[in-house]
Amino acid sequence: MKVRELMTNQRRTFAIISHPDAGKTTLTEKLLLRGGAIHLAGEVKARGAARRARSDWMKIEQQRGISVTSSVMTFERDGITFNLLDTPGHEDFSEDTYRTLTAVDSAIMVLDAAAGIEPQTLKLFEVCRLRSVPIITFINKIDREGRDAFELLDEIAEKLALDTSPMSWPVGMGGLFEGVFNFETKQLHLPEGDGKEFLGKTIQTDGPEDPALANHLSADGVERVAEEGLLAREGYPEFDFEAYRNGDLTPVYFGSALKEFGVEAIIDAIAKYAPAPRPQPAGDGEISPDHDEVTGFIFKVQANMDPNHRDRIAFMRQVSGTFKRGMKLTPSGLGKPIAVHSPIMFFAQDREIADTAEPGDIIGIPNHGTLRVGDTLSEKDEVRFTGLPNFAPEILRRVQLKDPTKTKQLRKALDDLSEEGVIQVFYPELGAQYIVGVVGQLQLEVLISRMAAEYKVDAALEASPFATARWLKGPDAALSEFEGFNRPNLARDRDGDLVFMAKSPWDVNYQQEKNPELTFSATKER
């Protein structure tokens, strides 16, 4: 037990959240670079080894320069195992991000120094707050023109109702940028070269008022460190470990992911402050990491990570126990045990076989549709983890197949992509055209792109007569009667559950009033 506790305490499973273009993917790469996991940071259009080092591996991701799927990257540094989950920044993929956030114990929130809190940042923060996920804030791009540092801190406090504790401070921004002062270590980090990158030039000082700072900074820079540093330390709360762990306070670091300022401090902060694996909700209670039985839950399924092998990987967050390769686990959706012979540890697209895994680890389980998002895996099949819902789609489209001979391939593509959470698919009770539902427009572009690239299915999307969908529950007699009157407006999801396809929100309200015995649900617990 003591060995497992030690291993668990050395795990840090965290996500990076941000608004699109705040620099999340760049920070991910630089964390991996500083963590010793890679030796070359990639660019959006990088090729070969550099491209494989990146977390964005889909064709559409490389073309658009955005993350549209969650990636898992594991690396070790100073005896700590870091499991980094890179999430989609675009709001159209909020469902994938939500599910990923159920699998982490802490998060790094990346803000653009010029933009501050943006809408998607706010949404993702609210998800973290629901789960009391502690957050470390990284204010990025301070080497460019940005807003006043105090203004940014105040905005975090006001919009997020979160205490801020500055742990470092920018010495100027944009054209006036001279470096970063770290309050924790009392070190001044200086830029070098024409690109003003941080190449390890660090000056140890006695504090923000050290006269020796004049040897390395302009007179304005010295004044900034002394005066603004004093205001920052006295005007904001000191770092409080418990307040951070409870999600009430965020330590704030300033830096530039592109120029590698502040990256090392973020890794150190995750290692030093972020929680080890936490208990996970299960039914009316929770399962602790020190629970003897191996348990975990599937928070993501990804098909075709390796197009050459048409593979299908289920991502499992291990919650408790010591997993060993070849072990038999029972998925809650199947009811009978499966042997996990080839569990995978991930480094973005690269992977290696895992012989063992501990609480907090993310392991990939190759399968052929056996495992689904929301499934609990356990040795005795007595545990059910909760909290991974499906959300009612906000956009519904009919799928038009251009080659009628590829109906079987279309069904396979839609089933696979709905399992991943890219889309939801509904099969009408009347009519042959499948209907897909998504939260955002960009998901539709991903659907068409991936069907063509991975399944060789050429399809188009056309307007659907329906505006939203609701899952139906209730007594069998009431459901049967409802079906008799409303069959043209009914469909089945890929689980075979009955869904009411509504033409408008008014239609939903009308049917609810008319059928009080039935529940029209906008979410479906998995």
C-alpha positions as CSV (number, residue, x, y, z in Angstrom):
1,M,0.0,0.0,0.0
2,K,2.8,2.4,0.9
3,V,4.5,1.8,-2.5
4,R,1.2,2.6,-4.3
5,E,0.6,5.7,-2.3
6,L,4.1,6.9,-3.1
7,M,3.5,6.2,-6.8
8,T,0.2,8.0,-6.7
9,N,1.6,11.0,-4.9
10,Q,4.1,11.3,-7.8
11,R,1.4,11.7,-10.4
12,R,0.1,15.0,-11.8
13,T,-2.8,14.7,-14.2
14,F,-3.8,18.1,-15.6
15,A,-5.4,19.9,-18.6
16,I,-4.6,23.1,-20.4
17,I,-7.6,25.3,-21.0
18,S,-7.9,28.5,-23.0
19,H,-9.8,30.5,-25.6
20,P,-8.6,29.8,-29.2
21,D,-5.3,31.5,-30.1
22,A,-4.3,32.2,-26.5
23,G,-1.2,30.0,-27.1
24,K,-2.3,26.8,-25.5
25,T,-0.8,24.4,-28.1
26,T,2.5,26.4,-28.0
27,L,2.6,26.1,-24.2
28,T,1.9,22.4,-24.5
29,E,4.9,22.0,-26.8
30,K,7.2,24.1,-24.6
31,L,6.2,22.2,-21.5
32,L,7.1,18.9,-23.2
33,L,10.3,20.5,-24.4
34,R,11.3,21.7,-20.9
35,G,10.1,18.4,-19.4
36,G,12.6,16.6,-21.6
37,A,9.9,14.8,-23.6
38,I,10.8,16.2,-26.9
39,H,13.9,17.9,-28.4
40,L,12.3,20.1,-31.0
41,A,9.1,22.2,-30.8
42,G,6.9,21.9,-33.8
43,E,5.1,24.5,-35.9
44,V,1.5,24.3,-37.3
45,K,2.8,23.2,-40.7
46,A,5.7,21.1,-39.3
47,R,6.5,17.8,-40.9
48,G,8.3,14.5,-39.9
49,A,9.6,14.2,-36.4
50,A,8.5,17.8,-35.5
51,R,5.0,17.2,-36.6
52,R,4.7,13.9,-34.7
53,A,5.9,15.8,-31.5
54,R,2.8,18.0,-31.7
55,S,-0.4,17.3,-30.0
56,D,-2.4,18.4,-33.1
57,W,-2.2,15.4,-35.4
58,M,-5.4,15.4,-37.5
59,K,-5.2,16.7,-41.0
60,I,-7.8,19.4,-40.3
61,E,-5.9,20.5,-37.2
62,Q,-2.7,21.0,-39.2
63,Q,-4.6,22.9,-41.9
64,R,-6.5,25.2,-39.6
65,G,-3.9,25.5,-36.8
66,I,-6.4,24.7,-34.1
67,S,-6.9,21.8,-31.7
68,V,-10.2,19.9,-32.4
69,T,-9.6,16.8,-30.3
70,S,-8.1,16.0,-26.9
71,S,-4.6,14.6,-26.8
72,V,-2.8,12.8,-24.0
73,M,0.9,13.3,-23.4
74,T,2.9,11.7,-20.6
75,F,6.4,12.8,-19.5
76,E,8.6,12.5,-16.4
77,R,10.7,15.1,-14.7
78,D,12.5,15.0,-11.3
79,G,10.7,11.9,-10.3
80,I,7.2,13.2,-11.1
81,T,5.0,11.7,-13.8
82,F,3.1,14.4,-15.6
83,N,-0.1,13.3,-17.6
84,L,-0.9,16.3,-19.7
85,L,-4.3,16.4,-21.5
86,D,-4.4,19.0,-24.3
87,T,-8.0,20.0,-24.9
88,P,-9.7,21.7,-27.9
89,G,-9.8,25.4,-27.5
90,H,-12.6,26.1,-29.9
91,E,-16.0,26.4,-28.3
92,D,-17.6,24.1,-30.9
93,F,-15.8,21.2,-29.2
94,S,-16.9,22.0,-25.7
95,E,-18.3,18.5,-25.1
96,D,-14.9,16.9,-25.8
97,T,-13.3,19.4,-23.4
98,Y,-15.9,18.9,-20.7
99,R,-15.4,15.1,-20.8
100,T,-11.6,15.6,-20.7
101,L,-11.9,17.8,-17.6
102,T,-13.7,15.0,-15.7
103,A,-10.4,13.1,-16.1
104,V,-8.0,15.6,-14.6
105,D,-7.1,16.8,-11.1
106,S,-6.0,20.3,-11.9
107,A,-5.7,22.7,-14.9
108,I,-3.6,25.5,-16.3
109,M,-5.6,28.4,-17.6
110,V,-3.9,30.2,-20.4
111,L,-4.8,33.9,-21.0
112,D,-3.7,36.2,-23.8
113,A,-2.1,39.3,-22.2
114,A,-3.9,41.5,-24.8
115,A,-7.3,39.8,-24.5
116,G,-7.7,38.7,-20.9
117,I,-10.7,36.6,-20.0
118,E,-12.5,35.6,-23.3
119,P,-15.9,33.8,-23.6
120,Q,-14.6,30.3,-24.1
121,T,-12.2,30.7,-21.1
122,L,-15.1,31.7,-19.0
123,K,-17.1,28.6,-20.1
124,L,-14.2,26.2,-19.4
125,F,-13.5,27.8,-16.0
126,E,-17.2,27.2,-15.0
127,V,-16.8,23.5,-15.8
128,C,-13.6,23.5,-13.7
129,R,-15.5,25.2,-10.9
130,L,-18.3,22.7,-11.0
131,R,-15.7,20.0,-10.2
132,S,-13.6,22.2,-7.9
133,V,-10.6,21.7,-10.2
134,P,-7.7,23.9,-8.9
135,I,-6.3,26.3,-11.5
136,I,-2.9,27.8,-12.2
137,T,-3.1,30.8,-14.4
138,F,-0.5,31.6,-17.1
139,I,-0.8,35.0,-18.7
140,N,0.9,34.5,-22.1
141,K,2.4,36.7,-24.8
142,I,3.8,39.4,-22.5
143,D,6.5,40.0,-25.2
144,R,3.8,41.6,-27.3
145,E,1.7,44.7,-26.6
146,G,-0.8,43.8,-23.9
147,R,-3.0,45.2,-21.2
148,D,-1.7,46.4,-17.8
149,A,-0.8,43.5,-15.5
150,F,-2.8,44.8,-12.6
151,E,-5.8,45.2,-14.9
152,L,-5.5,41.6,-16.0
153,L,-5.3,40.4,-12.4
154,D,-8.4,42.4,-11.4
155,E,-10.3,41.1,-14.4
156,I,-9.6,37.5,-13.2
157,A,-10.8,38.3,-9.7
158,E,-14.0,40.1,-11.0
159,K,-15.1,37.8,-13.8
160,L,-14.2,34.5,-12.2
161,A,-14.7,35.4,-8.6
162,L,-11.3,34.0,-7.9
163,D,-8.6,35.4,-5.7
164,T,-5.3,36.0,-7.6
165,S,-1.8,35.6,-6.2
166,P,0.9,36.8,-8.6
167,M,3.9,34.5,-8.4
168,S,6.0,36.3,-11.1
169,W,5.9,39.7,-12.7
170,P,6.6,41.1,-16.2
171,V,9.3,43.7,-16.5
172,G,7.5,45.7,-19.1
173,M,5.4,44.4,-22.0
174,G,5.7,44.5,-25.8
175,G,8.5,46.7,-27.0
176,L,9.4,47.6,-23.4
177,F,9.7,43.9,-22.3
178,E,13.0,43.3,-20.4
179,G,12.3,40.0,-18.6
180,V,10.3,38.3,-15.9
181,F,10.9,38.5,-12.2
182,N,9.9,35.4,-10.1
183,F,8.8,36.3,-6.6
184,E,9.1,32.8,-5.4
185,T,12.7,32.3,-6.3
186,K,13.7,36.0,-6.4
187,Q,15.2,35.3,-9.8
188,L,15.3,37.6,-12.8
189,H,14.9,35.8,-16.1
190,L,16.4,37.8,-19.0
191,P,15.9,37.6,-22.8
192,E,18.8,36.9,-25.1
193,G,19.5,37.2,-28.8
194,D,17.6,39.1,-31.5
195,G,14.5,37.1,-30.9
196,K,14.6,38.0,-27.2
197,E,14.2,34.4,-26.1
198,F,14.8,33.0,-22.7
199,L,17.9,30.8,-23.1
200,G,18.5,30.2,-19.4
201,K,20.0,33.5,-18.5
202,T,18.9,33.8,-14.8
203,I,20.1,36.3,-12.2
204,Q,19.7,35.4,-8.5
205,T,18.8,38.5,-6.5
206,D,18.0,39.4,-2.9
207,G,14.5,40.5,-4.0
208,P,12.7,43.2,-6.0
209,E,14.6,46.0,-4.3
210,D,18.1,44.5,-4.9
211,P,20.4,47.3,-6.2
212,A,22.2,44.8,-8.4
213,L,19.1,44.7,-10.7
214,A,20.5,48.0,-12.2
215,N,23.3,46.0,-13.7
216,H,20.8,44.1,-15.9
217,L,17.7,46.3,-16.4
218,S,17.0,49.9,-17.6
219,A,16.2,52.5,-15.0
220,D,12.5,52.1,-15.9
221,G,12.9,48.3,-15.5
222,V,14.4,48.6,-12.1
223,E,11.6,50.9,-11.0
224,R,9.0,48.5,-12.4
225,V,10.3,45.6,-10.4
226,A,10.6,47.6,-7.2
227,E,7.3,49.6,-7.3
228,E,5.0,47.3,-9.2
229,G,6.5,44.3,-7.4
230,L,5.6,45.9,-4.0
231,L,2.1,46.7,-5.1
232,A,1.6,43.2,-6.5
233,R,2.7,41.5,-3.3
234,E,0.8,43.8,-1.0
235,G,-2.3,44.4,-3.1
236,Y,-3.2,40.8,-3.7
237,P,-3.4,37.8,-1.4
238,E,-0.4,35.7,-0.6
239,F,-0.4,32.2,-2.1
240,D,-2.5,30.0,0.1
241,F,-2.1,26.3,-0.6
242,E,-5.5,25.2,0.8
243,A,-7.4,28.0,-1.0
244,Y,-5.7,27.0,-4.3
245,R,-6.6,23.3,-3.7
246,N,-10.2,24.2,-3.0
247,G,-10.4,26.2,-6.2
248,D,-10.8,29.6,-4.5
249,L,-7.4,31.1,-5.4
250,T,-5.2,30.9,-8.5
251,P,-1.5,31.5,-8.5
252,V,-0.7,33.7,-11.6
253,Y,2.5,33.4,-13.7
254,F,3.4,35.8,-16.5
255,G,5.4,34.7,-19.5
256,S,5.7,34.0,-23.2
257,A,5.3,30.4,-24.3
258,L,6.8,31.2,-27.7
259,K,9.9,32.8,-26.2
260,E,9.9,30.2,-23.3
261,F,9.6,32.7,-20.5
262,G,7.7,31.3,-17.4
263,V,7.4,27.7,-18.8
264,E,9.8,26.2,-16.3
265,A,7.9,28.0,-13.4
266,I,4.7,26.4,-14.6
267,I,6.2,22.9,-14.5
268,D,7.6,23.5,-11.1
269,A,4.2,24.9,-9.9
270,I,2.3,21.8,-11.1
271,A,4.9,19.5,-9.4
272,K,4.9,21.5,-6.2
273,Y,1.2,22.6,-5.7
274,A,-1.1,20.7,-8.0
275,P,-2.9,17.8,-6.3
276,A,-2.0,14.1,-6.8
277,P,-4.9,11.9,-8.0
278,R,-8.1,12.8,-6.2
279,P,-11.2,10.6,-5.4
280,Q,-13.8,10.3,-8.1
281,P,-17.6,10.4,-7.8
282,A,-19.3,7.0,-8.0
283,G,-23.0,6.7,-7.3
284,D,-23.7,8.2,-3.9
285,G,-20.1,8.1,-2.7
286,E,-16.6,8.2,-4.2
287,I,-13.7,6.0,-5.0
288,S,-10.3,6.9,-3.5
289,P,-7.0,6.2,-5.2
290,D,-6.0,3.9,-2.4
291,H,-9.0,1.6,-3.1
292,D,-7.5,-1.9,-3.7
293,E,-9.5,-2.8,-6.7
294,V,-8.4,-1.5,-10.1
295,T,-11.1,1.0,-11.4
296,G,-11.2,3.6,-14.1
297,F,-13.6,5.2,-16.6
298,I,-13.5,5.9,-20.3
299,F,-13.7,9.6,-21.0
300,K,-12.8,9.5,-24.7
301,V,-12.7,7.2,-27.7
302,Q,-10.6,7.9,-30.7
303,A,-10.7,6.1,-34.0
304,N,-7.9,6.1,-36.6
305,M,-5.1,7.8,-34.7
306,D,-3.0,5.6,-36.9
307,P,-4.7,5.5,-40.3
308,N,-2.6,2.6,-41.4
309,H,-4.1,0.3,-38.8
310,R,-7.7,1.7,-38.6
311,D,-7.4,1.4,-34.8
312,R,-9.8,2.4,-32.1
313,I,-8.5,3.5,-28.7
314,A,-10.5,4.1,-25.6
315,F,-8.8,6.5,-23.1
316,M,-9.2,5.3,-19.5
317,R,-8.5,7.5,-16.5
318,Q,-7.3,5.1,-13.8
319,V,-8.9,5.9,-10.5
320,S,-7.6,3.3,-8.1
321,G,-5.5,0.1,-7.8
322,T,-2.3,-1.0,-9.6
323,F,-3.1,-2.0,-13.1
324,K,-1.0,-4.8,-14.7
325,R,-0.8,-5.7,-18.4
326,G,-3.1,-8.7,-19.2
327,M,-5.4,-8.0,-16.3
328,K,-9.1,-8.7,-16.8
329,L,-11.5,-5.7,-16.3
330,T,-15.3,-5.6,-16.7
331,P,-16.8,-2.6,-18.6
332,S,-20.1,-1.5,-17.2
333,G,-21.6,-1.4,-20.7
334,L,-20.7,-5.0,-21.5
335,G,-21.1,-6.9,-18.2
336,K,-18.5,-9.5,-19.0
337,P,-14.7,-9.1,-18.4
338,I,-12.2,-8.3,-21.1
339,A,-8.5,-9.0,-21.0
340,V,-6.4,-5.8,-21.5
341,H,-3.4,-7.3,-23.3
342,S,-1.9,-4.2,-25.0
343,P,-2.5,-1.1,-22.8
344,I,-0.9,2.0,-24.2
345,M,0.8,5.0,-22.7
346,F,0.6,8.0,-25.0
347,F,2.9,10.7,-26.2
348,A,0.5,12.5,-28.6
349,Q,0.5,10.3,-31.7
350,D,3.4,8.1,-30.4
351,R,2.7,5.3,-28.0
352,E,4.3,2.5,-26.1
353,I,3.0,-0.6,-24.4
354,A,2.4,-0.1,-20.6
355,D,3.2,-3.0,-18.3
356,T,1.7,-1.2,-15.3
357,A,-0.3,1.9,-14.4
358,E,-1.2,3.7,-11.3
359,P,-4.1,6.0,-10.2
360,G,-4.0,9.2,-12.2
361,D,-2.5,7.6,-15.3
362,I,-4.2,7.7,-18.7
363,I,-4.0,4.4,-20.6
364,G,-5.3,3.6,-24.0
365,I,-7.2,0.3,-24.5
366,P,-7.4,-0.9,-28.1
367,N,-10.8,-2.3,-28.9
368,H,-13.3,-2.8,-31.7
369,G,-16.3,-0.9,-30.4
370,T,-16.5,-2.7,-27.0
371,L,-15.7,0.3,-24.9
372,R,-17.7,3.6,-25.0
373,V,-17.4,7.0,-23.4
374,G,-18.8,6.8,-19.9
375,D,-18.1,3.2,-19.3
376,T,-16.7,2.2,-15.9
377,L,-14.0,-0.5,-15.9
378,S,-13.4,-2.5,-12.7
379,E,-12.2,-5.9,-11.5
380,K,-15.5,-6.8,-9.8
381,D,-18.0,-4.8,-11.8
382,E,-19.4,-3.2,-8.6
383,V,-18.5,0.4,-9.3
384,R,-20.2,3.0,-11.5
385,F,-18.5,6.4,-12.0
386,T,-20.8,9.3,-12.8
387,G,-20.7,12.7,-14.4
388,L,-20.2,12.2,-18.2
389,P,-23.4,13.4,-19.8
390,N,-24.4,13.8,-23.5
391,F,-25.9,17.2,-24.2
392,A,-28.8,18.0,-26.6
393,P,-27.3,19.2,-29.9
394,E,-27.8,22.8,-31.0
395,I,-27.5,22.1,-34.8
396,L,-29.2,19.2,-36.6
397,R,-28.4,18.3,-40.2
398,R,-29.5,15.5,-42.6
399,V,-26.7,13.4,-44.2
400,Q,-26.8,13.1,-48.0
401,L,-24.6,10.3,-49.3
402,K,-23.3,11.0,-52.8
403,D,-22.5,7.4,-53.6
404,P,-25.4,5.1,-52.6
405,T,-23.2,2.0,-52.7
406,K,-21.4,3.3,-49.6
407,T,-24.3,3.1,-47.2
408,K,-22.5,0.6,-45.0
409,Q,-19.3,2.7,-44.8
410,L,-21.4,5.8,-43.9
411,R,-23.1,3.9,-41.1
412,K,-19.6,2.8,-39.8
413,A,-18.2,6.3,-40.0
414,L,-21.2,7.9,-38.2
415,D,-21.2,5.2,-35.5
416,D,-17.4,5.6,-34.9
417,L,-17.5,9.4,-34.8
418,S,-20.5,9.5,-32.5
419,E,-18.7,7.1,-30.2
420,E,-15.9,9.6,-30.0
421,G,-18.2,12.4,-29.3
422,V,-17.5,14.3,-32.5
423,I,-21.2,14.2,-33.3
424,Q,-24.4,12.6,-32.2
425,V,-26.3,10.5,-34.7
426,F,-30.0,9.8,-34.8
427,Y,-31.8,7.2,-36.9
428,P,-35.3,8.4,-37.8
429,E,-38.2,6.0,-37.1
430,L,-39.6,7.1,-40.5
431,G,-37.3,7.9,-43.4
432,A,-33.9,6.7,-44.5
433,Q,-31.7,9.8,-44.1
434,Y,-29.6,9.8,-41.0
435,I,-29.5,13.0,-38.9
436,V,-26.4,14.3,-37.1
437,G,-26.4,16.6,-34.2
438,V,-23.6,18.9,-33.1
439,V,-22.9,21.7,-30.6
440,G,-21.0,23.9,-33.0
441,Q,-20.7,24.5,-36.8
442,L,-17.0,23.6,-36.9
443,Q,-17.9,20.0,-35.8
444,L,-19.7,19.6,-39.1
445,E,-16.6,20.6,-41.0
446,V,-14.6,18.0,-39.0
447,L,-17.3,15.4,-39.7
448,I,-17.1,15.9,-43.5
449,S,-13.3,16.1,-43.5
450,R,-12.8,12.9,-41.4
451,M,-15.4,10.9,-43.3
452,A,-13.6,11.7,-46.6
453,A,-10.0,11.2,-45.2
454,E,-10.5,8.2,-42.9
455,Y,-13.6,6.4,-44.4
456,K,-13.4,7.4,-48.0
457,V,-17.1,8.5,-47.8
458,D,-18.1,11.5,-49.8
459,A,-21.2,13.1,-48.2
460,A,-22.9,16.4,-47.9
461,L,-25.1,17.9,-45.2
462,E,-28.5,19.5,-45.8
463,A,-31.0,21.3,-43.7
464,S,-33.0,19.3,-41.2
465,P,-36.7,20.1,-40.3
466,F,-35.7,19.8,-36.7
467,A,-34.1,22.3,-34.3
468,T,-33.3,20.3,-31.3
469,A,-33.6,16.8,-29.7
470,R,-34.8,15.5,-26.3
471,W,-34.3,12.1,-24.8
472,L,-37.6,10.5,-23.8
473,K,-38.2,8.6,-20.5
474,G,-41.3,7.4,-18.8
475,P,-43.7,4.5,-18.3
476,D,-43.9,2.0,-21.2
477,A,-47.6,2.7,-21.8
478,A,-47.1,6.4,-22.0
479,L,-44.1,6.0,-24.3
480,S,-46.0,3.6,-26.6
481,E,-48.9,6.0,-26.8
482,F,-46.6,9.0,-27.6
483,E,-44.9,6.9,-30.3
484,G,-48.2,6.2,-32.0
485,F,-49.0,9.8,-32.4
486,N,-45.6,11.2,-33.1
487,R,-43.7,8.6,-35.1
488,P,-42.6,11.2,-37.9
489,N,-40.8,13.2,-35.1
490,L,-39.1,10.3,-33.4
491,A,-35.6,8.8,-33.8
492,R,-33.3,6.4,-32.0
493,D,-29.8,7.3,-31.0
494,R,-26.9,4.9,-31.4
495,D,-27.8,3.2,-28.2
496,G,-31.4,2.6,-29.4
497,D,-32.8,5.1,-26.9
498,L,-35.9,7.0,-28.0
499,V,-35.4,10.6,-29.0
500,F,-38.0,13.3,-29.7
501,M,-36.9,15.5,-32.6
502,A,-38.4,18.9,-32.0
503,K,-39.0,21.6,-34.6
504,S,-38.6,24.4,-32.0
505,P,-38.2,25.0,-28.3
506,W,-41.9,25.8,-28.3
507,D,-42.6,22.3,-29.6
508,V,-40.7,20.8,-26.7
509,N,-42.7,22.8,-24.1
510,Y,-46.0,22.0,-25.8
511,Q,-45.3,18.2,-25.7
512,Q,-44.1,18.4,-22.1
513,E,-47.4,20.0,-21.1
514,K,-49.4,17.6,-23.1
515,N,-47.5,14.5,-21.8
516,P,-46.8,15.1,-18.1
517,E,-45.9,11.5,-17.5
518,L,-42.9,11.7,-19.9
519,T,-39.6,13.4,-19.3
520,F,-38.0,15.3,-22.2
521,S,-34.4,15.5,-21.2
522,A,-31.7,17.8,-22.6
523,T,-29.0,15.6,-21.2
524,K,-28.3,11.9,-21.1
525,E,-26.1,10.4,-18.4
526,R,-23.6,7.8,-19.8
